[in-house]
Amino acid sequence: MTCQELQELLCDYCDGRLEEAILIAFEGHLQVCRPCEQYVRQYQLVIQLGRHACCCDEQGAAEVPEPLVQSILNARRDRGTQC
């Protein structure tokens, strides 16, 4: 797996949606490529921080309306941007 292929699969990896064979290749690449390993760790940290930032009270995260989430994802796809 190349670094570019890893980046293209990053969203699916973080969401746990990679097929087993691809997951093995992905994680194998992370074991031998320090820059990608750091990139994935930083990406996961950004996700965690984003979730934390959405917390509006002590009871948990604020609900983001599904139409808003879909609009953002659709806009990113229209621009050709990966997750």
C-alpha positions as CSV (number, residue, x, y, z in Angstrom):
1,M,0.0,0.0,0.0
2,T,1.3,3.5,-0.8
3,C,1.0,6.6,1.3
4,Q,-1.6,8.0,-1.1
5,E,-3.7,4.9,-1.0
6,L,-3.6,5.0,2.8
7,Q,-4.8,8.6,2.8
8,E,-7.7,7.7,0.5
9,L,-8.8,5.0,2.9
10,L,-8.4,7.0,6.1
11,C,-12.1,7.8,6.6
12,D,-13.1,4.2,6.2
13,Y,-10.3,3.1,8.5
14,C,-11.4,5.5,11.3
15,D,-15.0,4.4,10.8
16,G,-14.1,0.7,10.9
17,R,-15.3,0.1,7.4
18,L,-12.3,-1.5,5.8
19,E,-12.5,-5.1,4.5
20,E,-10.1,-7.4,6.4
21,A,-7.5,-7.7,3.6
22,I,-7.4,-4.0,3.1
23,L,-7.2,-3.4,6.9
24,I,-4.2,-5.7,7.1
25,A,-2.4,-3.9,4.3
26,F,-3.4,-0.5,5.9
27,E,-2.0,-1.4,9.3
28,G,1.0,-3.1,7.7
29,H,1.8,0.2,6.0
30,L,1.5,2.0,9.3
31,Q,4.0,-0.3,10.9
32,V,6.7,0.6,8.3
33,C,5.9,4.2,7.5
34,R,6.4,6.6,10.4
35,P,5.0,9.7,8.6
36,C,1.7,7.9,7.9
37,E,1.5,6.5,11.4
38,Q,1.9,10.0,12.8
39,Y,-0.6,11.3,10.3
40,V,-3.2,8.8,11.3
41,R,-2.6,9.4,15.0
42,Q,-3.0,13.2,14.4
43,Y,-6.2,12.6,12.3
44,Q,-7.7,10.5,15.1
45,L,-6.8,13.1,17.7
46,V,-8.6,15.8,15.6
47,I,-11.7,13.6,15.5
48,Q,-11.5,13.2,19.3
49,L,-11.0,16.9,19.8
50,G,-13.9,17.7,17.5
51,R,-16.2,15.4,19.4
52,H,-15.0,17.0,22.7
53,A,-15.7,20.5,21.3
54,C,-19.3,19.5,20.5
55,C,-20.0,18.8,24.2
56,C,-22.3,21.5,25.3
57,D,-23.1,20.3,28.8
58,E,-22.1,17.6,31.3
59,Q,-24.6,15.1,29.9
60,G,-22.7,14.5,26.7
61,A,-22.2,15.7,23.1
62,A,-24.6,18.0,21.4
63,E,-26.6,16.3,18.6
64,V,-25.7,17.6,15.2
65,P,-28.7,17.4,12.9
66,E,-28.3,14.7,10.3
67,P,-29.2,17.0,7.4
68,L,-26.4,19.3,8.4
69,V,-23.9,16.3,8.5
70,Q,-25.1,15.1,5.1
71,S,-24.8,18.6,3.6
72,I,-21.3,18.9,4.7
73,L,-20.3,15.5,3.4
74,N,-22.0,16.2,0.1
75,A,-20.2,19.5,-0.3
76,R,-16.9,17.8,0.4
77,R,-17.7,15.1,-2.2
78,D,-18.7,17.8,-4.8
79,R,-15.4,19.5,-4.3
80,G,-13.6,16.1,-4.6
81,T,-12.3,16.3,-1.1
82,Q,-11.9,13.1,1.0
83,C,-13.3,12.9,4.5
